[in-house]
Amino acid sequence: MNLYFNKEDIEKLDKRFKVNLMNSLSGYKSANLIGSINSKGNTNLAIFSSVIHLGSDPALMGFIQRPTSVPRDTYNNIQENGCFTINQVHKNIVGKAHYTSVRFEEDESEFQALQLQEEYLQDFIAPFVKESFVKIGLQFEGEHLLSNGCRLIIGKIIHINLDKTVIKKDGSLQLEAVDTIAVSGLDQYYLGNFQKRYPYAKRHDIKQQLKMPKKERPDNVVYDEETKKYDAALKKYGTSVGAPLIEFEDLGNWKRMGSQKVNHHLETRYLKIKEQYQEVLELYTWNQRVYNSKFNFEPLTGSIYHLYQKENGEEFLSQIPPEDWKKTHVGSFKLDLDRVFIKVDDSEFE
Ligand SMILES: Cc1cc2nc3c(=O)[nH]c(=O)nc-3n(C[C@H](O)[C@H](O)[C@H](O)COP(=O)(O)O)c2cc1C
């Protein structure tokens, strides 16, 4: 059942309802704290959900500033000092971040009011949020006034300060590792849930993708990319089932709200278990590979071993690290007390 609004309906919507709807329509958005400072040295911090990537080279980011019909500290400070910081919001600071949207006086610092710590990098004068795991320092590049009075503010990235756990070897960020928050509307915060990483999209891969609409197949069908077979029956472990869903047809308001809540709650729990299941499955797969590889020594608990692949596809385990020779490195592992090989990052054995 769909709910449809035409142009006239939209114009007639109740004001609050309309604001909530319009603010939610663009889906999940990033939640960032923008830090700035005025020429008197007063710091400022405010939450923004309109931060966007504008380009990688030159490295530009932007955000939408609401109309300046009332004093806007972030905007004024950027005008005065030409710089600002963008700090990603995560699970542990989301409440504080939300309340930075309170209208504070120009000389009141949200850092102090919300007990968030200021952090400074070299001679860059705008404050970073110490607690954030992804912090960016930007130099003001320009602004564009939009027809509705909002402004697109553009900044050039000149500092990036990341928690080590968040960055992958290829430069992309694994935001779920630091519980980065997403926001819908102006008051609903979400934790991201990693689904899948796709290769760079090429036209000739579309056919293959359409042949295997994996998302549409039930979860308990397991497709093996290498053998190109659905092999749930061959797995030694159970394969998962879909999230439970209480469906409802014509219920009263109370029941509808209840059904939505319970579905949300059960889905969240289900997704958590699914995530754990996927972790175990990954561990299982790696261990199967390592245990099936060639090695003629007895691995020791706590030691790091490296898995390599020969040209004929055969795999072998060695203690020689990948930088010491030119072999195809598959992965590195630490043997734990339960004789399980735990995958480790390069940085852990360097
Ligand atoms: C979740 C959320 C997202 C927001 N996103 C924006 C935004 O993208 N642009 C904006 O101008 N204000 C946004 N606001 C409102 C500002 O946070 C608010 O106006 C704040 O008081 C601005 O502070 P300042 O005057 O210190 O700059 C948002 C508020 C919330 C709660």
The ligand as a Tripos MOL2 file, in Angstrom:
@<TRIPOS>MOLECULE
LIG
   31    33     1     0     0
SMALL
NO_CHARGES

@<TRIPOS>ATOM
      1 C1         20.7670   16.3960   12.8690 C.3       1 LIG1
      2 C2         20.9280   17.8560   12.5470 C.ar      1 LIG1
      3 C3         21.4550   18.2210   11.3230 C.ar      1 LIG1
      4 C4         21.6180   19.5760   10.9850 C.ar      1 LIG1
      5 N1         22.1360   19.8940    9.7740 N.ar      1 LIG1
      6 C5         22.2740   21.1920    9.4350 C.ar      1 LIG1
      7 C6         22.7870   21.5420    8.1620 C.ar      1 LIG1
      8 O1         23.1360   20.7060    7.3560 O.2       1 LIG1
      9 N2         22.9050   22.8880    7.8770 N.ar      1 LIG1
     10 C7         22.5570   23.8630    8.7760 C.ar      1 LIG1
     11 O2         22.7090   25.0370    8.4560 O.2       1 LIG1
     12 N3         22.0820   23.5280    9.9900 N.ar      1 LIG1
     13 C8         21.9340   22.2400   10.3490 C.ar      1 LIG1
     14 N4         21.4350   21.9050   11.5670 N.ar      1 LIG1
     15 C9         21.1290   22.9730   12.5150 C.3       1 LIG1
     16 C10        22.3600   23.4900   13.2350 C.3       1 LIG1
     17 O3         22.9930   22.4430   13.9560 O.3       1 LIG1
     18 C11        21.9270   24.5840   14.2040 C.3       1 LIG1
     19 O4         21.3320   25.6320   13.4740 O.3       1 LIG1
     20 C12        23.0480   25.1190   15.0300 C.3       1 LIG1
     21 O5         22.5130   25.9270   16.0460 O.3       1 LIG1
     22 C13        23.9890   25.9580   14.2170 C.3       1 LIG1
     23 O6         24.9360   26.4670   15.0840 O.3       1 LIG1
     24 P1         25.8180   27.7530   14.8010 P.3       1 LIG1
     25 O7         24.9280   28.9600   14.8350 O.co2     1 LIG1
     26 O8         26.7720   27.6930   15.9330 O.co2     1 LIG1
     27 O9         26.4490   27.5670   13.4890 O.co2     1 LIG1
     28 C14        21.2420   20.5800   11.9200 C.ar      1 LIG1
     29 C15        20.7170   20.2070   13.1550 C.ar      1 LIG1
     30 C16        20.5580   18.8510   13.4630 C.ar      1 LIG1
     31 C17        19.9840   18.4550   14.8050 C.3       1 LIG1
@<TRIPOS>BOND
     1     1     2 1
     2     2     3 ar
     3     2    30 ar
     4     3     4 ar
     5     4     5 ar
     6     4    28 ar
     7     5     6 ar
     8     6     7 ar
     9     6    13 1
    10     7     8 2
    11     7     9 ar
    12     9    10 ar
    13    10    11 2
    14    10    12 ar
    15    12    13 ar
    16    13    14 ar
    17    14    15 1
    18    14    28 ar
    19    15    16 1
    20    16    17 1
    21    16    18 1
    22    18    19 1
    23    18    20 1
    24    20    21 1
    25    20    22 1
    26    22    23 1
    27    23    24 1
    28    24    25 2
    29    24    26 1
    30    24    27 1
    31    28    29 ar
    32    29    30 ar
    33    30    31 1
@<TRIPOS>SUBSTRUCTURE
     1 LIG1         1 GROUP 0 **** ****
